[in-house]
Amino acid sequence: MRSTAATTMAEDLTIAVLSGKGGTGKTMVSVNLAAVAGSATYIDCDVEEPNGHLFLKPEVLREEIITIGKPEVDNRLCDGCKICSDACAFKALAVVKKKLLIFPEICHSCGLCYTLCPQGALTEVQQSLGVLYTGHHEDLRVLAAEMNIGEPSGVPLIKALMKHIKGGLTIIDGPPGSGCLVHETIARADFCLLVAEPTRFGEQNLALVHQLVTLMGKPAAVLLNKTTGDPNPSEAYAKANGLPIIASLPWDDELARVTSRGALITEESGAYRQYFSTLLATILKEAHRA
């Protein structure tokens, strides 16, 4: 049986589950929250390496190619003036013997080059960036996107995913870290759940993502994952910096085994189904209070 907490309390809320680094258990938390959320939306924004589908195993209903603009040169018009190559912050353009060379692998598609070109020699052409998938797991709507290998930025893919937020409860499985992809993910969030592991490295990366959500004015709380009863640097950071600790999830061999084979612990354990249902209700209360 799935929780009705989301349908009774969520209204229109977007919860972003984040971690300052990979391996904290962010996706495990995200997919199990989504699995008990009732009629809701799960969005996997880890476009470099999405893996929420390994657990939710959605029926894919649609695949959409997402494209991005890249410059293309008409050598009949280009006079090798170097205005575009000098202006490119990413060094994706170079002029050699008055011939313009374009390196699309490092182009960030800002459009500055064909805006500045005095000869009109540069135009924008659309190239594939990745694929956006839409599907369902029971009554849960599931979205994910996967970036093509070698692309410099997945931000346009996250923008495309965000356009599919249609109200109700949305749970976003954010990219790890605290860079541009995370910034884009947080922009639509009403509340951020930060998942942290009990290590010095975990503490340092929790601090980075906490600083980011604070700068963006997003309310947040931390879930301490894999706790053992030993001193926890992430817990110490949260207490020292006024970051609310919303829950703690002790290390459990059974949870690790279930997760390692791509299964949802909430579908195999009544105790964990209750844990994540209670966690979801607590998150929703905190989000409403914020």
C-alpha positions in Angstrom: 0.0 0.0 0.0 1.3 3.4 -0.9 1.3 6.5 1.3 -1.4 9.2 0.8 0.6 11.8 2.6 1.7 13.5 -0.6 -1.9 13.8 -2.0 -3.3 15.2 1.2 -0.5 17.6 2.1 1.7 18.3 -0.9 -0.4 20.7 -3.0 2.1 22.1 -5.4 5.5 21.4 -3.9 8.9 20.5 -5.5 11.4 18.8 -3.2 15.0 18.5 -4.4 17.1 15.7 -2.9 20.7 16.7 -3.0 24.2 15.6 -2.0 27.5 17.3 -2.0 29.2 14.2 -3.5 28.3 10.9 -5.1 27.8 7.8 -3.0 25.8 9.3 -0.1 22.6 7.4 -0.8 20.8 10.3 -2.5 19.2 8.3 -5.2 18.2 5.5 -2.7 16.4 8.1 -0.6 14.9 9.8 -3.6 13.4 6.7 -5.3 12.0 5.4 -2.0 10.4 8.7 -1.1 8.9 8.7 -4.6 7.7 5.2 -4.2 5.6 6.1 -1.1 4.4 9.4 -2.5 1.2 8.3 -4.1 0.3 10.2 -7.3 3.4 12.3 -7.7 6.3 13.0 -10.1 9.9 11.8 -9.8 12.5 13.6 -11.9 16.1 12.3 -12.2 18.2 15.3 -12.9 21.6 13.5 -12.7 21.8 13.8 -16.5 25.4 12.6 -16.7 24.6 9.3 -15.1 20.9 8.8 -14.3 20.1 5.6 -12.4 16.7 6.1 -10.7 15.2 3.9 -13.4 17.2 1.0 -12.1 15.0 1.0 -9.0 11.7 2.3 -10.3 11.8 0.3 -13.6 9.3 2.6 -15.3 7.3 1.7 -18.3 8.8 4.2 -20.8 6.0 5.9 -22.8 8.0 8.5 -24.7 11.5 9.4 -25.8 12.4 12.9 -26.9 15.6 14.0 -28.5 16.8 17.3 -26.9 18.9 19.5 -29.2 21.1 22.4 -28.6 22.4 25.2 -30.9 26.0 25.0 -32.2 27.7 27.5 -34.6 28.4 26.5 -38.2 30.6 28.6 -40.5 30.1 29.6 -44.1 33.7 29.9 -45.3 32.5 31.9 -48.3 31.6 34.7 -46.0 34.2 34.4 -43.2 37.2 36.7 -43.6 39.2 35.4 -40.6 38.8 38.6 -38.6 39.0 36.7 -35.2 36.3 38.7 -33.5 34.4 35.5 -32.7 37.4 33.5 -31.6 38.8 36.3 -29.4 35.4 36.7 -27.7 34.8 32.9 -27.0 35.4 32.3 -23.3 35.5 28.5 -23.9 38.1 28.6 -26.7 35.7 26.7 -29.0 36.8 28.8 -32.0 40.2 29.3 -33.6 41.4 31.1 -36.7 44.3 29.3 -38.5 45.6 30.9 -41.7 42.4 33.0 -41.9 40.2 29.9 -41.7 37.8 29.5 -38.8 37.9 26.2 -37.0 35.0 25.2 -34.6 35.4 22.7 -31.8 31.8 21.8 -31.0 32.9 19.4 -28.1 33.8 22.4 -26.0 31.2 24.9 -27.3 28.7 25.9 -24.5 26.2 27.2 -27.0 26.1 30.8 -25.7 25.4 32.2 -29.1 27.9 35.1 -28.7 30.0 34.1 -31.8 27.2 34.4 -34.4 25.8 37.5 -32.6 29.2 39.3 -33.0 30.1 38.1 -36.5 30.2 41.2 -38.7 30.1 39.1 -41.9 27.1 37.0 -40.9 29.3 33.9 -41.6 28.1 32.0 -38.5 24.7 30.5 -38.1 23.1 28.3 -35.4 22.4 24.6 -36.2 20.7 22.2 -33.9 22.6 19.1 -32.7 21.5 16.3 -30.4 22.4 16.9 -26.7 20.7 13.9 -25.2 17.4 12.0 -24.7 14.5 12.8 -22.3 12.4 9.9 -21.1 8.9 9.9 -19.8 7.3 6.9 -18.1 5.3 5.6 -15.1 5.9 3.3 -12.1 2.4 2.4 -10.9 0.8 5.9 -10.4 4.2 7.6 -10.1 5.1 9.8 -13.1 8.8 9.3 -13.9 11.1 11.5 -16.0 14.8 11.3 -16.7 17.3 12.6 -19.2 20.7 11.3 -20.3 23.3 13.5 -21.9 25.3 12.3 -24.9 28.9 11.3 -24.1 31.3 14.2 -24.5 28.9 17.1 -24.2 30.3 20.0 -22.1 27.1 20.9 -20.2 23.8 19.2 -19.3 22.0 22.4 -18.2 19.7 22.5 -21.2 18.6 18.9 -20.4 17.7 20.0 -16.9 15.8 23.0 -18.2 13.9 20.6 -20.5 13.1 18.4 -17.5 11.9 21.3 -15.4 9.3 22.2 -18.1 7.5 18.9 -17.3 6.7 20.0 -13.7 2.9 20.2 -13.8 1.9 20.7 -10.1 1.3 18.4 -7.3 4.2 16.8 -5.5 7.5 16.6 -7.4 10.6 14.9 -6.1 13.8 15.8 -7.8 16.8 13.5 -7.6 19.5 16.1 -8.1 23.0 15.7 -9.6 25.8 15.2 -7.0 28.0 18.1 -6.2 27.4 21.8 -6.1 28.1 23.0 -9.6 26.0 24.4 -12.5 23.8 21.4 -12.9 22.9 21.5 -9.2 22.2 25.2 -9.4 19.8 24.7 -12.2 18.1 21.9 -10.3 17.6 23.9 -7.2 16.1 26.9 -9.0 12.6 25.2 -9.2 12.7 23.6 -5.7 10.6 24.7 -2.8 12.6 22.7 -0.3 15.9 20.9 -0.3 16.8 17.6 1.5 20.5 17.2 1.8 21.7 13.6 2.2 25.1 13.3 4.0 27.3 10.4 4.9 29.3 10.3 8.2 32.8 11.1 6.9 35.1 14.1 6.7 34.7 14.1 3.0 31.0 13.9 3.4 31.1 16.9 5.8 33.1 19.0 3.4 30.7 18.4 0.5 27.7 18.9 2.7 29.1 22.3 3.5 29.4 23.2 -0.2 25.8 22.2 -1.1 24.5 23.8 2.1 26.2 27.1 1.1 24.7 26.9 -2.3 21.1 26.4 -1.1 21.6 29.2 1.4 22.8 31.6 -1.3 19.8 30.7 -3.4 17.5 31.3 -0.5 16.1 27.7 -0.4 14.9 26.2 2.9 16.8 23.0 3.6 17.3 20.2 6.1 19.8 17.2 6.3 19.2 13.5 6.4 22.2 11.8 8.0 22.6 8.5 6.2 24.7 5.4 7.1 25.1 6.4 10.7 26.9 4.0 13.0 26.9 5.7 16.4 30.5 6.8 16.0 31.3 10.5 15.8 29.7 12.0 12.7 31.4 15.0 11.1 28.3 15.8 9.0 26.1 15.9 12.1 28.6 18.1 13.8 28.6 20.5 10.8 24.8 20.6 10.8 24.6 21.5 14.4 27.3 24.1 14.2 25.7 25.8 11.2 22.0 25.8 12.1 21.1 23.2 9.5 18.1 21.2 10.8 18.6 17.4 11.0 15.3 16.0 9.7 16.1 12.3 10.2 18.9 9.8 10.6 19.2 6.5 8.8 21.5 3.9 10.4 23.7 1.7 8.4 21.9 -1.5 7.6 23.3 -4.5 5.7 19.8 -5.5 4.5 19.2 -2.1 3.0 22.5 -2.2 1.3 21.8 -5.7 -0.2 18.4 -4.7 -1.4 19.7 -1.5 -2.9 22.7 -3.2 -4.6 20.3 -5.4 -6.6 18.3 -2.4 -7.8 15.2 -3.0 -5.7 13.1 -0.6 -3.6 13.4 -1.3 0.1 9.9 0.3 0.6 8.4 -2.5 -1.5 10.2 -5.3 0.4 10.0 -4.1 4.0 7.0 -2.8 5.9 9.3 -1.1 8.4 11.1 0.9 5.7 7.9 1.7 4.0 6.7 3.3 7.3 10.1 5.0 7.7 10.0 6.7 4.3 6.3 7.5 4.6 7.0 9.2 7.9 10.0 11.0 6.4 7.9 12.3 3.5 5.3 13.6 5.9 8.0 15.4 7.9 9.5 16.9 4.8 6.1 18.2 3.7 5.5 19.7 7.1 8.9 21.5 7.0 8.3 22.7 3.5 4.9 24.1 4.4 6.4 25.8 7.5 9.2 27.3 5.4 
